[in-house]
Amino acid sequence: MTGPAPECPACRVQMEAGHVLSKDNSGRFVRPQWIEGPAEKGGMYGFRVKGKRQFPAVSYRCPRCAWLLWFAPEPDA
């Protein structure tokens, strides 16, 4: 996501850009993805994602209250 960091809705201060990592089934760190539609159980990793739009999640943290905001911007063309 490009441009300035958003303002915290609660504190009205500029948020800090960052990222969140999770571990997959093999213990590797991975970046969370936003997947369109409701979660459907099944598939190779526990949820069906084939044919659904997927975007990497981008997060921002408020330095004052610790609120996290998540975005899933369209990939740059």
Stockholm file with secondary structure:
# STOCKHOLM 1.0

chainA/1-77         MTGPAPECPACRVQMEAGHVLSKDNSGRFVRPQWIEGPAEKGGMYGFRVKGKRQFPAVSYRCPRCAWLLWFAPEPDA
#=GR chainA/1-77 SS CCSSCCBCTTTCSBCEEECCCEECTTSCEECCEEESSSCCBCSTTSBCCTTSCEEECEEEECTTTCCEEEECCCCCC
#=GC SS_cons        CCSSCCBCTTTCSBCEEECCCEECTTSCEECCEEESSSCCBCSTTSBCCTTSCEEECEEEECTTTCCEEEECCCCCC
//
